[in-house]
């Protein structure tokens, strides 16, 4: 990138046609110079401008007043000028010019990145790194001069006017300024000749770069073919997964119908048992009555015996025999009746036992069918687990680019948690990029697994196909696509995701991490302090119906980390796990554990996290899906 220095002193302010140049404050001179520079820059689609927007990043109240006063009622490019003060929540949209004061000019690289492809002119004040500026003001022997980085201006779709590099001199009047112009032109011609020689050298380098770019294009075509093949494979897997889902749904419906049939059969058996109990009770009552009748007959028999002696004495033997015949006949009738009732009860009991045996056999047959259906469903879910594991990135693949461990424990066979990774190598002066995320979907088991497959597929489309690399833009696109895919604008579906999403960029002298969170934080520990720090996520989930008047936007947070630092991404499953005393592990205890293990080897850290969870959980079932990712810089 070629940096052309044009030693330019502060230009003039003409208050009227009859007043000569005079001394002004530095802020006034910077304001005038900003105005003159803007007049000599050509913007893309300049003829269509309806308003010229100027943003200012400063805490200097006087500078703000000077800008407002200088541009009040003025026009630039024949359109009205508006001034916007940029606060801690930067909004660079629709800006044509951004002025950054000397207290914020150290962040020129970030500002240049924010303004990429926006056709916005960046004017900085005493910026230390000239590589990332467009127009930079600087002090030189009590004069204010500026320097121009043409490459960055052209890269942002603007052109430098031919008169820009002719601006110069001290605070003199207009006539003297143009007298000195010819001398400056001669010097510029000599510089232009030298620059032409440099351009010849640069053209050769550009030709060489073009050859490299052509080779990279060939490689990109091959990569695109591989991506298309992978996409087809994913589509095939989606088709299989949908078929499995439909099969599981049908099996669940069949299982519910069979359970209902079994319940009806059990109710019938219960009713028959109640009927049998009632019949047994009736038989018991009849037996009791028969025993009472037998006792009464015995008493009568004693009376008859007594009467025998009396009749024997009285000579009435014939009458006694008649009475005995009558009694025996009556006793025979009673015995026959009792035998009839006992026989009828045994027949009823026999029929009931036969029906009960048939019902028990049918219940056993239904239980066997239910067990077979359960095994079939379990096999289908295990196959779904195989598919989900194939979609998740390999930890060995991630470790090719950065030192990482992953603790991934589904609550059920398949998981509503998932983790995602993508790598972009360094090219054309840009650093290599490593994307990594830990995401918690609504629910767990089969429903959560479906959500995780949707989320992973959408992330691949957003980053790999659409080339969106800003974490906040990635989550915003994922949010909108989830709402569209689940038709959440037309239905009451409120499923969504919480996410911890990071972009890691490796530079020659540092590693920068850009983080965006959806209700999840990013933890990091610096090697000097051993203190756990965190970047809080935004108070917004991905997907779902937001019941707010003004929806929150996702934001980027960027930090630079030295060698030896550690960062951790996690879902809420680990901290929410309870023990046998029904006490959760807790966020504070989780954060303390990270501080204790941060110096250990990456494999030892994973082992410590898993063993600590096992000791806390004991025999208690797992409450939620668990994901913890650790990275050692």
VEXDREN-2710 file (C-alpha; in Angstrom, 1 decimal):
% VEXDREN-2710
k/r/px/py/pz
1/UNK/0.0/0.0/0.0
2/UNK/1.6/3.2/-1.2
3/UNK/1.5/6.2/1.3
4/UNK/1.8/9.6/-0.4
5/UNK/2.7/12.4/1.9
6/UNK/1.6/15.8/0.8
7/UNK/3.0/18.5/3.2
8/UNK/0.0/20.7/3.5
9/UNK/-0.5/23.5/5.9
10/UNK/-3.9/24.7/7.2
11/UNK/-5.8/26.4/4.5
12/UNK/-7.7/29.7/4.7
13/UNK/-11.1/30.7/5.9
14/UNK/-12.7/33.5/3.9
15/UNK/-15.4/35.3/6.0
16/UNK/-16.1/37.8/3.3
17/UNK/-14.7/39.2/0.0
18/UNK/-13.2/42.1/1.9
19/UNK/-11.5/40.4/4.9
20/UNK/-8.0/39.0/4.6
21/UNK/-6.8/35.7/6.3
22/UNK/-6.3/35.9/10.1
23/UNK/-5.2/33.5/13.0
24/UNK/-7.7/30.9/14.1
25/UNK/-7.8/28.2/16.8
26/UNK/-6.6/24.7/15.9
27/UNK/-10.1/23.3/16.0
28/UNK/-11.3/26.0/13.6
29/UNK/-8.4/25.3/11.2
30/UNK/-9.1/21.5/11.3
31/UNK/-12.8/22.2/10.5
32/UNK/-11.9/24.4/7.5
33/UNK/-9.3/21.8/6.3
34/UNK/-11.9/19.1/6.6
35/UNK/-14.4/21.1/4.5
36/UNK/-11.8/21.9/1.8
37/UNK/-10.6/18.2/1.6
38/UNK/-14.2/17.0/1.2
39/UNK/-14.7/19.5/-1.7
40/UNK/-11.8/17.8/-3.5
41/UNK/-12.9/14.2/-3.1
42/UNK/-15.2/12.5/-5.6
43/UNK/-17.8/10.0/-4.2
44/UNK/-19.4/7.2/-6.0
45/UNK/-22.9/8.1/-7.2
46/UNK/-22.2/11.7/-6.0
47/UNK/-24.9/13.1/-8.4
48/UNK/-27.6/11.2/-6.5
49/UNK/-26.8/12.6/-3.1
50/UNK/-29.7/14.4/-1.3
51/UNK/-27.8/15.0/2.0
52/UNK/-24.1/14.9/3.0
53/UNK/-23.7/13.2/6.4
54/UNK/-20.6/13.9/8.6
55/UNK/-19.9/11.8/11.7
56/UNK/-17.6/12.9/14.5
57/UNK/-15.9/10.7/17.2
58/UNK/-14.7/13.0/20.0
59/UNK/-15.2/14.0/23.6
60/UNK/-14.1/17.6/22.9
61/UNK/-17.1/19.8/23.4
62/UNK/-15.4/22.8/21.8
63/UNK/-14.6/20.8/18.6
64/UNK/-18.3/19.7/18.4
65/UNK/-19.4/23.4/18.7
66/UNK/-16.9/24.5/16.0
67/UNK/-18.1/21.7/13.6
68/UNK/-21.8/22.6/14.2
69/UNK/-21.0/26.3/13.7
70/UNK/-18.9/25.9/10.6
71/UNK/-21.3/23.6/8.8
72/UNK/-24.6/25.1/9.9
73/UNK/-26.5/26.3/6.9
74/UNK/-23.6/25.1/4.5
75/UNK/-23.7/22.7/1.6
76/UNK/-21.3/20.2/0.3
77/UNK/-21.6/18.7/-3.2
78/UNK/-24.6/21.0/-3.6
79/UNK/-26.6/19.3/-0.9
80/UNK/-27.2/20.2/2.8
81/UNK/-24.7/19.1/5.5
82/UNK/-25.8/17.2/8.7
83/UNK/-23.5/16.5/11.7
84/UNK/-23.8/13.3/13.7
85/UNK/-22.0/12.7/17.0
86/UNK/-20.9/9.0/17.3
87/UNK/-21.2/7.7/20.8
88/UNK/-20.2/4.4/22.5
89/UNK/-22.7/2.5/20.4
90/UNK/-21.1/3.2/16.9
91/UNK/-23.5/3.6/14.0
92/UNK/-21.5/4.1/10.8
93/UNK/-24.3/3.6/8.3
94/UNK/-25.0/6.2/5.6
95/UNK/-21.9/8.3/6.6
96/UNK/-20.1/10.1/3.8
97/UNK/-17.3/11.5/6.0
98/UNK/-16.1/10.4/9.5
99/UNK/-13.8/12.7/11.5
100/UNK/-11.8/11.0/14.4
101/UNK/-10.0/13.2/16.9
102/UNK/-6.5/12.6/18.2
103/UNK/-7.8/10.8/21.3
104/UNK/-9.4/8.0/19.3
105/UNK/-7.2/7.9/16.2
106/UNK/-5.2/4.9/17.6
107/UNK/-8.2/2.7/16.6
108/UNK/-7.8/3.5/12.9
109/UNK/-7.7/-0.2/11.9
110/UNK/-11.1/-0.8/13.5
111/UNK/-12.6/2.3/11.9
112/UNK/-11.2/1.3/8.5
113/UNK/-12.7/-2.2/8.9
114/UNK/-16.1/-0.7/10.0
115/UNK/-16.2/1.5/6.9
116/UNK/-15.2/-1.2/4.4
117/UNK/-17.1/-0.9/1.1
118/UNK/-19.3/2.0/2.4
119/UNK/-17.7/4.8/0.4
120/UNK/-17.0/6.8/3.5
121/UNK/-14.0/9.2/3.8
122/UNK/-12.0/8.7/7.1
123/UNK/-10.2/11.8/8.4
124/UNK/-8.0/11.2/11.4
125/UNK/-6.0/13.4/13.7
126/UNK/-2.3/12.3/14.4
127/UNK/-3.0/8.6/13.8
128/UNK/0.0/6.5/14.8
129/UNK/-0.4/3.8/12.1
130/UNK/-0.4/5.4/8.6
131/UNK/-1.2/2.0/7.1
132/UNK/-4.9/2.3/8.1
133/UNK/-5.7/5.9/7.3
134/UNK/-7.2/7.8/4.3
135/UNK/-6.6/11.5/5.2
136/UNK/-4.5/12.1/8.4
137/UNK/-4.0/15.5/10.0
138/UNK/-0.7/16.0/11.9
139/UNK/1.2/18.8/13.7
140/UNK/4.5/20.1/12.2
141/UNK/6.3/23.1/13.7
142/UNK/3.1/24.7/14.9
143/UNK/1.5/24.1/11.6
144/UNK/-1.3/21.6/10.8
145/UNK/-0.6/19.4/7.7
146/UNK/-2.1/16.4/6.2
147/UNK/-1.1/13.2/4.5
148/UNK/-3.0/11.1/2.0
149/UNK/-3.2/7.3/1.7
150/UNK/-4.6/7.0/-1.9
151/UNK/-4.9/3.2/-1.9
152/UNK/-7.4/3.2/1.0
153/UNK/-9.4/6.0/-0.6
154/UNK/-9.6/4.2/-3.9
155/UNK/-10.4/0.9/-2.2
156/UNK/-13.5/2.6/-0.6
157/UNK/-14.8/3.7/-4.1
158/UNK/-13.7/7.3/-3.9
159/UNK/-11.4/9.4/-6.2
160/UNK/-8.9/12.2/-5.2
161/UNK/-9.6/15.5/-7.0
162/UNK/-6.7/17.0/-9.0
163/UNK/-6.6/20.1/-6.8
164/UNK/-6.3/18.3/-3.4
165/UNK/-2.5/18.0/-3.5
166/UNK/-2.2/21.6/-4.5
167/UNK/-3.6/22.9/-1.2
168/UNK/-0.8/24.3/1.0
169/UNK/0.9/27.3/2.5
170/UNK/0.4/29.1/5.8
171/UNK/-2.5/31.2/6.9
172/UNK/-2.1/33.7/4.0
173/UNK/-4.6/35.3/1.7
174/UNK/-5.9/33.7/-1.5
175/UNK/-3.7/35.7/-3.9
176/UNK/-0.4/34.7/-2.3
177/UNK/-1.6/31.0/-2.1
178/UNK/-1.9/30.8/-5.9
179/UNK/1.5/32.5/-6.5
180/UNK/3.2/29.7/-4.7
181/UNK/1.2/27.0/-6.6
182/UNK/3.7/26.8/-9.6
183/UNK/6.6/26.0/-7.4
184/UNK/4.7/23.3/-5.7
185/UNK/3.6/21.9/-9.1
186/UNK/7.3/21.6/-10.2
187/UNK/8.1/19.6/-7.0
188/UNK/5.0/17.4/-7.5
189/UNK/6.1/16.7/-11.1
190/UNK/9.5/15.5/-9.8
191/UNK/7.7/13.3/-7.3
192/UNK/5.3/12.1/-9.9
193/UNK/8.3/11.0/-12.0
194/UNK/9.7/9.0/-9.1
195/UNK/6.3/7.6/-8.4
196/UNK/6.0/6.5/-12.1
197/UNK/9.2/4.5/-11.6
198/UNK/7.8/3.0/-8.5
199/UNK/4.6/2.2/-10.3
200/UNK/6.6/0.2/-12.9
201/UNK/8.0/-1.9/-10.1
202/UNK/4.5/-2.2/-8.6
203/UNK/3.0/-3.3/-12.0
204/UNK/5.5/-6.2/-12.1
205/UNK/4.4/-7.2/-8.6
206/UNK/0.8/-6.8/-9.6
207/UNK/1.3/-9.1/-12.6
208/UNK/2.9/-11.6/-10.2
209/UNK/0.0/-11.3/-7.8
210/UNK/-2.5/-11.8/-10.7
211/UNK/-0.8/-15.1/-11.5
212/UNK/-1.1/-16.1/-7.9
213/UNK/-4.8/-15.0/-7.9
214/UNK/-5.5/-17.1/-11.0
215/UNK/-4.0/-20.1/-9.2
216/UNK/-6.1/-19.4/-6.2
217/UNK/-9.2/-19.1/-8.4
218/UNK/-8.5/-22.6/-9.7
219/UNK/-8.1/-23.9/-6.2
220/UNK/-11.4/-22.1/-5.2
221/UNK/-13.2/-23.8/-8.1
222/UNK/-12.0/-27.2/-6.8
223/UNK/-13.0/-26.2/-3.3
224/UNK/-16.4/-25.2/-4.6
225/UNK/-16.9/-28.6/-6.3
226/UNK/-16.0/-30.3/-3.0
227/UNK/-18.5/-28.0/-1.2
228/UNK/-21.2/-28.9/-3.8
229/UNK/-20.5/-32.6/-3.2
230/UNK/-20.7/-32.0/0.6
231/UNK/-23.9/-30.1/0.2
232/UNK/-25.5/-32.9/-1.8
233/UNK/-24.4/-35.3/0.9
234/UNK/-26.0/-33.1/3.5
235/UNK/-29.2/-32.9/1.5
236/UNK/-29.3/-36.8/1.3
237/UNK/-28.8/-36.9/5.1
238/UNK/-31.6/-34.5/5.5
239/UNK/-33.9/-36.7/3.4
240/UNK/-32.9/-39.8/5.5
241/UNK/-33.5/-37.8/8.7
242/UNK/-36.9/-36.6/7.6
243/UNK/-37.9/-40.2/6.7
244/UNK/-36.7/-41.3/10.1
245/UNK/-38.7/-38.6/11.8
246/UNK/-41.9/-39.6/9.9
247/UNK/-41.3/-43.2/10.9
248/UNK/-40.8/-42.3/14.6
249/UNK/-44.0/-40.2/14.5
250/UNK/-46.0/-43.1/13.0
251/UNK/-44.6/-45.5/15.5
252/UNK/-45.4/-43.2/18.4
253/UNK/-49.0/-43.0/17.2
254/UNK/-49.3/-46.8/16.8
255/UNK/-47.7/-47.3/20.2
256/UNK/-50.3/-44.9/21.8
257/UNK/-53.2/-46.8/20.1
258/UNK/-51.9/-50.1/21.4
259/UNK/-51.4/-48.7/24.9
260/UNK/-55.1/-47.5/24.8
261/UNK/-56.2/-51.0/23.7
262/UNK/-54.2/-52.6/26.6
263/UNK/-55.7/-50.1/29.1
264/UNK/-59.3/-51.0/27.8
265/UNK/-58.5/-54.7/28.2
266/UNK/-57.2/-54.2/31.7
267/UNK/-60.4/-52.3/32.6
268/UNK/-62.5/-55.3/31.2
269/UNK/-60.4/-57.7/33.3
270/UNK/-60.8/-55.6/36.3
271/UNK/-64.6/-55.5/35.8
272/UNK/-64.7/-59.3/35.4
273/UNK/-62.7/-59.7/38.6
274/UNK/-65.2/-57.5/40.4
275/UNK/-68.1/-59.6/39.0
276/UNK/-66.4/-62.8/40.2
277/UNK/-65.9/-61.3/43.7
278/UNK/-69.6/-60.4/43.8
279/UNK/-70.5/-64.0/42.8
280/UNK/-68.2/-65.5/45.4
281/UNK/-69.7/-63.2/48.0
282/UNK/-73.2/-64.4/47.1
283/UNK/-72.0/-68.1/47.3
284/UNK/-70.5/-67.4/50.8
285/UNK/-73.9/-65.9/51.9
286/UNK/-75.8/-69.0/50.6
287/UNK/-73.3/-71.4/52.3
288/UNK/-73.8/-69.5/55.6
289/UNK/-77.6/-69.8/55.3
290/UNK/-77.2/-73.6/54.4
291/UNK/-75.1/-74.1/57.6
292/UNK/-77.7/-72.3/59.7
293/UNK/-80.4/-74.5/58.1
294/UNK/-78.4/-77.7/58.9
295/UNK/-78.0/-76.6/62.5
296/UNK/-81.8/-76.0/62.7
297/UNK/-82.4/-79.5/61.2
298/UNK/-80.1/-81.0/63.9
299/UNK/-82.2/-79.3/66.6
300/UNK/-85.3/-80.6/65.1
301/UNK/-83.8/-84.1/65.0
302/UNK/-83.2/-84.0/68.7
303/UNK/-86.8/-83.0/69.2
304/UNK/-87.9/-85.9/67.1
305/UNK/-85.8/-88.3/69.1
306/UNK/-87.4/-87.1/72.3
307/UNK/-90.8/-87.5/70.6
308/UNK/-89.9/-91.1/69.7
309/UNK/-89.9/-92.1/73.3
310/UNK/-93.1/-90.3/73.9
311/UNK/-94.7/-91.9/70.8
312/UNK/-93.3/-95.3/71.8
313/UNK/-95.0/-95.0/75.1
314/UNK/-98.2/-93.8/73.5
315/UNK/-98.1/-96.4/70.7
316/UNK/-97.9/-93.9/67.9
317/UNK/-94.9/-95.5/66.1
318/UNK/-96.4/-95.1/62.7
319/UNK/-96.9/-91.4/63.1
320/UNK/-93.2/-91.0/64.1
321/UNK/-92.1/-92.8/61.0
322/UNK/-94.2/-90.6/58.8
323/UNK/-92.6/-87.6/60.4
324/UNK/-89.1/-89.0/59.8
325/UNK/-89.9/-89.6/56.2
326/UNK/-91.1/-86.1/55.8
327/UNK/-87.9/-84.7/57.5
328/UNK/-85.6/-86.8/55.3
329/UNK/-87.4/-85.7/52.2
330/UNK/-87.1/-82.1/53.2
331/UNK/-83.4/-82.6/54.0
332/UNK/-82.8/-84.2/50.6
333/UNK/-84.4/-81.3/48.8
334/UNK/-82.2/-78.8/50.7
335/UNK/-79.0/-80.9/49.9
336/UNK/-80.0/-81.0/46.2
337/UNK/-80.5/-77.2/46.1
338/UNK/-77.1/-76.6/47.8
339/UNK/-75.4/-79.0/45.3
340/UNK/-77.1/-77.2/42.4
341/UNK/-75.8/-73.8/43.6
342/UNK/-72.3/-75.1/44.2
343/UNK/-72.1/-76.7/40.8
344/UNK/-73.4/-73.5/39.1
345/UNK/-70.7/-71.4/40.9
346/UNK/-67.9/-73.8/39.8
347/UNK/-69.0/-73.5/36.2
348/UNK/-69.0/-69.7/36.4
349/UNK/-65.5/-69.8/38.0
350/UNK/-64.2/-72.1/35.3
351/UNK/-65.5/-69.9/32.5
352/UNK/-64.0/-66.8/34.2
353/UNK/-60.6/-68.5/34.7
354/UNK/-60.6/-69.4/31.0
355/UNK/-61.4/-65.8/30.0
356/UNK/-58.7/-64.5/32.4
357/UNK/-56.1/-66.8/30.8
358/UNK/-57.0/-65.6/27.4
359/UNK/-56.7/-62.0/28.5
360/UNK/-53.4/-62.6/30.1
361/UNK/-52.1/-64.2/26.9
362/UNK/-53.3/-61.2/24.9
363/UNK/-51.6/-58.8/27.3
364/UNK/-48.3/-60.8/27.0
365/UNK/-48.6/-60.6/23.2
366/UNK/-49.3/-56.8/23.3
367/UNK/-46.3/-56.4/25.7
368/UNK/-44.1/-58.3/23.3
369/UNK/-45.2/-56.1/20.4
370/UNK/-44.6/-52.9/22.5
371/UNK/-41.1/-54.1/23.4
372/UNK/-40.4/-54.7/19.7
373/UNK/-41.7/-51.2/18.8
374/UNK/-39.6/-49.7/21.5
375/UNK/-36.4/-51.5/20.2
376/UNK/-37.2/-50.3/16.7
377/UNK/-37.7/-46.7/17.8
378/UNK/-34.4/-46.9/19.9
379/UNK/-32.6/-48.2/16.9
380/UNK/-33.9/-45.3/14.8
381/UNK/-32.8/-42.7/17.4
382/UNK/-29.3/-44.4/17.6
383/UNK/-29.1/-44.0/13.8
384/UNK/-30.1/-40.3/14.2
385/UNK/-27.2/-40.0/16.7
386/UNK/-24.8/-41.4/14.0
387/UNK/-26.0/-38.7/11.6
388/UNK/-25.7/-35.9/14.2
389/UNK/-22.2/-37.0/15.1
390/UNK/-21.3/-36.9/11.3
391/UNK/-22.5/-33.3/11.1
392/UNK/-20.6/-32.1/14.1
393/UNK/-17.0/-30.9/13.4
394/UNK/-14.1/-33.2/14.3
395/UNK/-12.1/-32.0/17.3
396/UNK/-9.0/-33.3/15.6
397/UNK/-9.8/-31.1/12.6
398/UNK/-10.2/-28.0/14.9
399/UNK/-6.9/-28.8/16.6
400/UNK/-5.1/-28.4/13.3
401/UNK/-5.7/-24.6/13.6
402/UNK/-6.0/-24.0/17.3
403/UNK/-5.4/-25.9/20.6
404/UNK/-8.9/-26.9/21.7
405/UNK/-10.9/-29.4/23.8
406/UNK/-14.7/-30.1/23.6
407/UNK/-16.9/-31.6/26.4
408/UNK/-20.1/-32.7/24.6
409/UNK/-22.7/-34.7/26.7
410/UNK/-26.2/-35.1/25.3
411/UNK/-28.9/-35.6/28.0
412/UNK/-30.6/-38.2/25.8
413/UNK/-29.2/-40.2/22.9
414/UNK/-29.3/-37.2/20.5
415/UNK/-28.6/-33.6/21.6
416/UNK/-30.2/-30.1/21.4
417/UNK/-26.7/-28.6/22.0
418/UNK/-24.2/-28.5/19.1
419/UNK/-20.9/-26.9/18.3
420/UNK/-19.8/-25.5/14.9
421/UNK/-16.4/-24.6/13.3
422/UNK/-15.1/-23.1/10.1
423/UNK/-11.6/-22.1/8.9
424/UNK/-10.5/-19.6/6.3
425/UNK/-6.8/-19.4/5.4
426/UNK/-4.9/-16.2/5.2
427/UNK/-5.0/-14.6/1.7
428/UNK/-4.3/-11.2/0.0
429/UNK/-3.0/-9.5/3.2
430/UNK/-6.0/-10.7/5.3
431/UNK/-5.3/-12.9/8.4
432/UNK/-6.4/-16.5/8.8
433/UNK/-9.9/-16.7/10.4
434/UNK/-11.2/-19.4/12.7
435/UNK/-14.9/-19.5/13.5
436/UNK/-16.1/-21.5/16.5
437/UNK/-19.4/-21.6/18.4
438/UNK/-21.3/-23.4/21.2
439/UNK/-25.1/-23.3/20.7
440/UNK/-28.0/-24.4/22.9
441/UNK/-31.3/-25.1/21.1
442/UNK/-34.7/-25.2/22.6
443/UNK/-35.5/-28.7/24.1
444/UNK/-33.4/-31.8/24.0
445/UNK/-33.6/-35.3/22.6
446/UNK/-35.2/-35.7/19.1
447/UNK/-36.9/-32.3/19.0
448/UNK/-33.6/-30.5/20.1
449/UNK/-31.6/-32.6/17.6
450/UNK/-33.8/-31.4/14.7
451/UNK/-33.2/-27.8/15.8
452/UNK/-29.5/-28.4/16.0
453/UNK/-29.4/-29.8/12.4
454/UNK/-31.3/-26.8/11.2
455/UNK/-28.9/-24.4/13.0
456/UNK/-25.8/-26.1/11.7
457/UNK/-27.1/-26.1/8.1
458/UNK/-28.0/-22.4/8.2
459/UNK/-24.6/-21.5/9.6
460/UNK/-22.9/-23.3/6.7
461/UNK/-25.1/-21.3/4.3
462/UNK/-24.5/-18.0/5.9
463/UNK/-20.7/-18.2/6.4
464/UNK/-19.5/-20.6/3.6
465/UNK/-22.0/-19.7/0.8
466/UNK/-22.9/-16.1/1.5
467/UNK/-19.4/-15.1/2.8
468/UNK/-20.7/-13.2/5.8
469/UNK/-17.9/-13.1/8.4
470/UNK/-18.9/-10.6/11.0
471/UNK/-20.2/-12.5/14.1
472/UNK/-23.1/-10.1/14.8
473/UNK/-24.2/-10.2/11.2
474/UNK/-24.0/-14.0/11.2
475/UNK/-26.2/-14.3/14.3
476/UNK/-28.6/-11.7/12.9
477/UNK/-29.0/-13.7/9.6
478/UNK/-29.4/-17.0/11.7
479/UNK/-32.1/-15.3/13.8
480/UNK/-34.1/-14.2/10.7
481/UNK/-33.6/-17.6/8.9
482/UNK/-34.8/-19.5/11.9
483/UNK/-37.9/-17.4/12.2
484/UNK/-38.6/-17.9/8.5
485/UNK/-37.9/-21.7/8.5
486/UNK/-40.2/-22.3/11.5
487/UNK/-42.9/-19.8/10.2
488/UNK/-42.8/-18.1/13.6
489/UNK/-44.5/-15.0/12.1
490/UNK/-47.7/-17.1/11.3
491/UNK/-47.6/-19.7/14.1
492/UNK/-47.2/-19.8/17.9
493/UNK/-43.9/-21.6/17.6
494/UNK/-41.3/-20.0/19.9
495/UNK/-38.4/-22.3/19.6
496/UNK/-34.9/-20.7/19.3
497/UNK/-31.3/-20.9/20.3
498/UNK/-28.8/-19.3/22.8
499/UNK/-25.3/-19.0/21.3
500/UNK/-21.7/-18.1/22.1
501/UNK/-20.0/-17.3/18.8
502/UNK/-16.3/-16.3/18.2
503/UNK/-14.2/-15.2/15.3
504/UNK/-10.4/-15.7/16.0
505/UNK/-8.0/-13.9/13.7
506/UNK/-4.3/-14.7/13.9
507/UNK/-2.0/-11.7/13.1
508/UNK/1.8/-11.7/13.1
509/UNK/2.1/-10.0/16.5
510/UNK/-1.3/-10.8/18.2
511/UNK/-4.5/-12.8/18.2
512/UNK/-7.8/-10.9/18.1
513/UNK/-11.1/-12.4/19.2
514/UNK/-14.4/-10.9/18.0
515/UNK/-17.3/-12.2/20.1
516/UNK/-21.1/-12.0/19.7
517/UNK/-23.4/-13.7/22.3
518/UNK/-27.1/-14.6/22.3
519/UNK/-27.8/-14.6/26.1
520/UNK/-24.4/-16.5/26.6
521/UNK/-21.1/-14.9/27.8
522/UNK/-17.5/-15.6/26.7
523/UNK/-15.0/-16.3/29.4
524/UNK/-11.3/-15.5/29.0
525/UNK/-8.2/-15.6/31.3
526/UNK/-5.0/-13.6/30.7
527/UNK/-1.7/-15.3/31.6
528/UNK/-0.4/-12.3/33.7
529/UNK/-3.4/-11.9/36.1
530/UNK/-5.0/-15.3/36.3
531/UNK/-8.3/-13.5/36.7
532/UNK/-11.5/-14.7/35.0
533/UNK/-12.9/-12.0/32.7
534/UNK/-16.0/-12.2/30.6
535/UNK/-17.7/-10.5/27.6
536/UNK/-21.5/-10.5/28.2
537/UNK/-23.8/-11.6/25.4
538/UNK/-26.7/-9.5/24.1
539/UNK/-30.1/-9.9/25.8
540/UNK/-31.6/-11.6/22.7
541/UNK/-32.1/-15.2/21.7
542/UNK/-31.9/-16.5/18.1
543/UNK/-35.4/-17.2/16.7
544/UNK/-38.6/-17.0/18.7
545/UNK/-41.3/-14.4/18.9
546/UNK/-39.8/-11.3/20.6
547/UNK/-42.4/-9.7/22.8
548/UNK/-40.8/-6.2/22.7
549/UNK/-41.6/-3.0/21.0
550/UNK/-38.0/-2.4/20.0
551/UNK/-36.0/-5.4/19.1
552/UNK/-32.3/-5.6/20.3
553/UNK/-29.6/-6.0/17.7
554/UNK/-26.6/-8.3/18.1
555/UNK/-23.2/-6.5/18.6
556/UNK/-19.6/-7.4/18.1
557/UNK/-17.0/-7.2/21.0
558/UNK/-13.3/-7.4/20.1
559/UNK/-10.3/-8.1/22.3
560/UNK/-6.6/-8.7/21.7
561/UNK/-5.1/-11.7/23.6
562/UNK/-1.4/-12.4/24.3
563/UNK/0.1/-15.9/24.1
564/UNK/-0.9/-18.2/27.0
565/UNK/-4.4/-16.8/27.3
566/UNK/-7.4/-19.1/27.5
567/UNK/-11.0/-18.6/26.3
568/UNK/-14.1/-20.8/27.2
569/UNK/-17.5/-21.2/25.4
570/UNK/-20.3/-23.1/27.1
571/UNK/-24.1/-23.7/27.2
572/UNK/-26.0/-23.5/30.5
573/UNK/-26.3/-27.3/31.0
574/UNK/-23.1/-27.7/33.1
575/UNK/-24.0/-25.0/35.6
576/UNK/-27.6/-26.2/35.9
577/UNK/-26.8/-29.8/36.7
578/UNK/-28.1/-30.8/40.2
579/UNK/-26.8/-33.3/42.7
580/UNK/-28.5/-35.8/45.0
581/UNK/-29.3/-32.9/47.4
582/UNK/-31.1/-31.2/44.5
583/UNK/-28.4/-28.4/44.5
584/UNK/-27.2/-27.0/41.1
585/UNK/-23.5/-26.9/40.3
586/UNK/-23.9/-23.1/39.8
587/UNK/-22.3/-20.4/37.7
588/UNK/-19.9/-19.1/40.4
589/UNK/-18.5/-22.6/41.0
590/UNK/-18.2/-23.2/37.3
591/UNK/-16.2/-19.9/36.9
592/UNK/-14.0/-20.8/39.9
593/UNK/-13.2/-24.2/38.3
594/UNK/-12.1/-22.5/35.0
595/UNK/-9.6/-20.3/37.0
596/UNK/-8.2/-23.4/38.8
597/UNK/-7.6/-25.4/35.5
598/UNK/-6.5/-22.7/33.1
599/UNK/-2.8/-23.4/33.5
600/UNK/-3.1/-27.1/32.8
601/UNK/-2.6/-29.0/29.5
602/UNK/-5.7/-28.8/27.3
603/UNK/-6.4/-32.6/27.7
604/UNK/-6.0/-32.3/31.5
605/UNK/-8.5/-29.5/31.5
606/UNK/-11.1/-31.6/29.7
607/UNK/-10.5/-34.5/32.1
608/UNK/-10.9/-32.2/35.2
609/UNK/-14.2/-30.8/33.9
610/UNK/-15.6/-34.2/33.2
611/UNK/-14.5/-35.7/36.6
612/UNK/-15.8/-32.7/38.6
613/UNK/-19.2/-33.0/36.9
614/UNK/-19.3/-36.8/37.6
615/UNK/-18.5/-36.2/41.3
616/UNK/-21.2/-33.5/41.6
617/UNK/-23.8/-35.4/39.7
618/UNK/-23.5/-38.8/41.4
619/UNK/-26.4/-41.1/40.5
620/UNK/-28.7/-38.2/39.6
621/UNK/-29.9/-38.3/35.9
622/UNK/-28.5/-35.6/33.6
623/UNK/-30.8/-32.6/33.6
624/UNK/-29.9/-31.0/30.2
625/UNK/-27.5/-31.2/27.3
626/UNK/-23.9/-30.1/28.2
627/UNK/-21.3/-28.4/26.0
628/UNK/-18.0/-26.8/27.1
629/UNK/-15.3/-25.7/24.7
630/UNK/-11.8/-24.5/25.9
631/UNK/-9.2/-22.9/23.7
632/UNK/-5.5/-22.2/24.7
633/UNK/-3.9/-19.3/22.7
END
